[in-house]
Amino acid sequence: MEVRTLDFKGNNVQELTLDELRLTYQEKKTDQTPQFNGIFHTDLIDRISSIIEKNGKNFDIQTIFAADNKNKNASGVTINPLIEKEYGPLALQAYALRRVFTTIRINDMEDDETNTGMAIAFHQDGIQIAIGPNVKICHNQCILSAERTISNYGGDGKIKSIDKMMDIVDDWMHNFGEQRVHDQKVISQMKTIPCSYVDVLRLIGQLNVTRVVKDTKIKALKAHEANLGKTYPLNQTQISIFTENYLEEVIKRGNSDMTLWDVYNISTDLYKAGRTDFPNIISQNIAWSEFLIKEYEL
């Protein structure tokens, strides 16, 4: 039988199916409970899927991504040498994967442009879950309300109990129709707002100021950090990529103005596995949408 292998040295992010993820090595404490986050990543995906199914929604589990962040204290990937000896070099079964990201696509109330994505990030810091529109053509995940993102680590809003997190996911499903209508309304508003070249340059300037203030070591500047939210929408590298992508789109369109929705989609294209570190995908996504919602009073 051919054994699936993973090579994180060749590519820092590897793609798996849920069935393949089930075959990986599940780390346990001495009492046989999960080593990280109080639940195995496969069980987390299964529990969320069961809640979506219980609420009668039509859904599909998308590609699962695993990454190695090479953390010295708790690396995103480790290999069990005894299992590797049994199955062969780099065998899937020998890997303990601590950094996993996937999206569950919900097709109810979809339109020609979007359906709904439930984003799940499982990593060494904890668990993050969020829900919002998914743009079909480019698979861009949008999170248009901070109320539809939860995590079991971080600041005052963290949810310590896995059961409580699942209760919130269940609430999202109960209120799915109302939330979907809200998100479609926000998207419609974005499509009516023109964004000129000057408008986008102003936004890029604001992104840079936010990044500088959050990264600075100057105490006088750090005093203003609290007004900028918990995280920045784009880091320095991402701002450069966003700017390049925007300018390329300007050339492609022949210098015609875009809408806020067009500009938003250029940025959300960065919030994907392999382009943004897993713990930042959801938090940066909501930081950007909150910034735009406030800026344009959506």
C-alpha positions in Angstrom: 0.0 0.0 0.0 1.3 3.4 -1.0 1.9 5.6 2.1 1.2 9.4 1.9 4.2 11.5 2.8 4.5 15.1 4.0 7.6 17.2 3.3 7.6 20.4 5.3 11.1 21.2 4.3 10.1 21.3 0.7 7.0 23.4 1.5 6.2 24.9 4.8 2.4 24.4 4.3 1.0 21.0 3.3 -2.5 20.2 2.2 -4.6 17.3 3.5 -8.1 15.9 3.5 -9.9 15.2 6.8 -9.5 11.5 6.4 -5.7 12.0 6.0 -5.6 14.3 9.0 -7.3 11.4 11.0 -4.3 9.2 10.2 -1.7 11.6 11.7 -0.3 11.0 15.2 -2.6 12.3 17.9 -0.5 13.6 20.8 -1.8 12.8 24.3 -0.9 13.7 27.9 -0.2 11.1 30.4 -3.9 10.9 31.3 -4.7 10.3 27.6 -6.3 13.6 27.0 -5.3 15.8 24.0 -1.9 17.5 24.4 -3.1 20.8 23.0 -6.3 22.9 23.4 -8.3 20.2 25.2 -9.5 18.6 21.9 -7.9 16.9 18.9 -8.1 19.0 15.7 -10.1 16.2 14.0 -12.6 16.1 16.8 -13.0 19.9 16.7 -13.8 19.8 13.0 -16.2 16.9 13.5 -18.0 18.7 16.4 -18.5 21.8 14.3 -19.6 19.8 11.3 -22.1 17.9 13.5 -23.6 21.2 14.7 -23.9 22.5 11.1 -25.5 19.3 10.1 -27.9 19.2 13.1 -29.1 22.7 12.0 -30.0 21.3 8.6 -27.3 23.2 6.6 -25.7 22.0 3.3 -22.0 22.1 3.8 -18.6 20.8 2.6 -15.3 20.6 4.4 -12.6 22.3 2.3 -8.9 21.5 2.1 -7.1 21.3 5.4 -3.8 23.1 5.7 -1.0 22.2 8.1 2.0 24.4 8.7 5.4 24.2 10.5 6.2 27.4 12.3 9.4 25.9 13.7 8.7 27.2 17.2 11.5 26.0 19.5 9.1 25.4 22.5 6.3 23.8 20.5 7.0 23.3 16.8 4.0 23.2 14.5 5.2 19.8 13.3 7.0 16.9 14.9 7.7 13.4 13.8 7.4 10.3 16.0 10.5 8.3 15.0 9.0 4.9 16.1 5.9 5.4 13.8 8.1 6.7 11.0 10.2 3.5 11.3 7.1 1.5 10.9 5.6 3.4 7.9 8.6 4.8 6.3 10.4 8.2 6.0 8.1 11.2 6.2 5.0 9.0 6.4 1.8 10.8 7.2 1.0 8.6 10.2 4.2 9.7 11.9 3.4 13.4 12.0 1.9 15.3 14.9 0.4 18.4 13.4 -0.2 21.3 15.9 -0.9 24.0 13.4 -4.0 23.4 11.3 -6.4 25.6 9.3 -9.5 24.8 7.3 -12.8 26.3 6.2 -16.3 24.7 6.1 -18.4 26.0 3.2 -22.1 26.4 3.9 -24.1 26.6 0.7 -27.5 27.7 2.1 -28.7 31.1 1.0 -25.8 31.4 -1.4 -25.9 33.8 -4.3 -24.0 34.0 -7.6 -21.0 35.6 -5.9 -20.8 34.3 -2.3 -21.7 31.5 0.0 -20.7 31.3 3.7 -17.4 30.1 5.2 -16.8 28.8 8.7 -13.0 29.3 9.3 -11.3 27.1 11.9 -7.7 27.8 13.1 -6.1 25.2 15.5 -2.6 26.0 16.7 -0.3 26.1 19.8 -1.8 29.3 21.1 -5.4 28.0 21.0 -8.5 27.8 18.8 -10.1 30.4 16.7 -13.5 30.1 14.9 -15.2 32.7 12.7 -18.0 32.8 10.1 -18.7 35.1 7.2 -19.2 35.4 3.4 -16.9 33.4 1.1 -16.3 34.8 -2.3 -16.7 31.8 -4.7 -14.4 32.8 -7.6 -11.3 33.5 -5.5 -12.2 31.7 -2.2 -11.7 34.9 -0.2 -13.0 34.6 3.4 -14.7 37.7 4.7 -15.5 38.3 8.4 -17.8 41.3 8.6 -18.7 41.3 12.3 -16.5 40.8 15.4 -19.4 39.1 17.1 -19.0 36.2 14.7 -15.4 35.3 15.7 -14.4 33.5 18.9 -11.2 32.1 20.5 -10.1 30.4 23.6 -7.0 32.5 24.2 -6.0 36.1 24.2 -7.8 39.0 25.9 -11.0 39.5 27.9 -13.2 38.0 25.2 -11.6 34.6 25.2 -13.9 31.5 25.7 -12.2 29.0 27.9 -14.6 26.1 27.5 -14.8 24.1 24.2 -18.4 23.3 25.0 -19.1 27.1 25.3 -17.4 27.7 22.0 -19.6 25.0 20.4 -22.7 26.6 21.9 -21.8 29.8 20.2 -21.3 28.0 16.9 -24.8 26.5 17.4 -26.2 30.0 18.0 -24.6 31.2 14.7 -26.4 28.4 13.0 -29.7 29.2 14.7 -29.3 32.8 13.5 -27.8 31.9 10.1 -30.5 33.5 8.0 -30.4 36.8 9.9 -26.6 37.0 9.8 -26.4 36.1 6.1 -28.9 38.9 5.2 -26.8 41.3 7.3 -23.6 40.4 5.5 -25.2 40.6 2.1 -26.4 44.1 3.0 -22.9 45.2 4.0 -21.5 43.8 0.7 -24.2 45.7 -1.2 -23.2 48.9 0.6 -19.5 48.3 -0.2 -20.4 47.9 -3.9 -22.0 51.4 -4.0 -19.0 53.2 -2.5 -16.5 54.3 -5.1 -12.8 54.1 -4.1 -10.6 56.4 -6.2 -6.8 56.1 -6.5 -6.5 58.9 -3.9 -8.9 57.1 -1.6 -6.9 53.9 -1.7 -3.6 55.7 -1.2 -5.1 57.3 1.9 -6.1 53.9 3.2 -2.6 52.6 2.5 -1.2 55.5 4.5 -3.5 54.7 7.4 -2.5 51.1 7.3 1.2 52.1 7.5 0.6 54.4 10.4 -1.3 51.7 12.3 1.6 49.3 11.6 4.2 51.7 12.7 2.5 52.6 15.9 1.9 49.0 16.8 5.5 48.0 16.0 7.3 51.0 17.5 9.4 50.9 20.7 8.9 54.6 21.3 6.8 55.0 24.4 5.2 58.3 23.4 3.9 56.5 20.2 2.9 53.4 22.0 0.4 55.4 24.1 -1.8 55.7 21.0 -1.8 51.9 20.3 -4.9 51.3 22.4 -6.9 53.3 19.9 -5.9 51.0 17.0 -7.4 47.7 18.1 -5.8 44.5 19.2 -4.0 43.8 15.9 -3.2 45.5 12.7 -5.1 44.6 9.5 -1.9 44.2 7.4 1.7 43.9 8.5 4.6 45.7 6.6 5.0 42.9 4.0 1.3 42.5 3.5 0.9 46.3 2.9 3.5 46.1 0.2 1.8 43.1 -1.5 -1.6 44.8 -1.2 -0.3 48.0 -2.7 1.3 46.0 -5.6 -1.8 44.0 -6.2 -3.9 47.2 -6.2 -1.7 49.0 -8.6 -1.7 46.0 -10.9 -5.5 46.0 -10.8 -5.6 49.7 -11.6 -3.5 49.0 -14.8 -5.7 46.1 -15.7 -8.8 48.2 -15.4 -7.4 51.1 -17.3 -7.2 53.4 -14.3 -11.0 53.2 -13.7 -12.2 53.7 -10.1 -13.0 50.6 -8.1 -15.6 50.1 -5.4 -14.9 49.5 -1.7 -15.9 45.9 -2.3 -13.2 45.6 -5.0 -10.5 47.0 -2.8 -11.6 44.9 0.2 -11.3 41.7 -1.9 -7.8 42.6 -2.9 -6.8 42.7 0.8 -8.8 39.6 1.8 -6.9 37.6 -0.8 -3.9 37.8 1.6 -5.8 36.1 4.4 -5.2 32.6 3.3 -3.1 29.6 4.4 0.4 30.0 3.0 0.0 33.8 2.7 -0.7 34.6 6.3 0.4 32.8 9.5 -2.6 30.7 10.7 -3.1 32.5 14.1 -3.3 35.8 12.2 -5.7 34.9 9.4 -8.9 35.4 11.4 -7.7 38.2 13.7 -6.3 40.3 10.8 -9.4 39.7 8.7 -11.7 41.1 11.3 -9.3 43.9 12.1 -9.5 45.1 8.4 -13.3 44.8 8.1 -13.8 46.6 11.4 -11.5 49.4 10.2 -13.4 49.8 6.9 -16.8 49.5 8.6 -15.8 52.3 11.0 -14.1 54.4 8.3 -17.1 54.2 5.9 -19.9 54.0 8.5 -21.3 50.7 7.1 
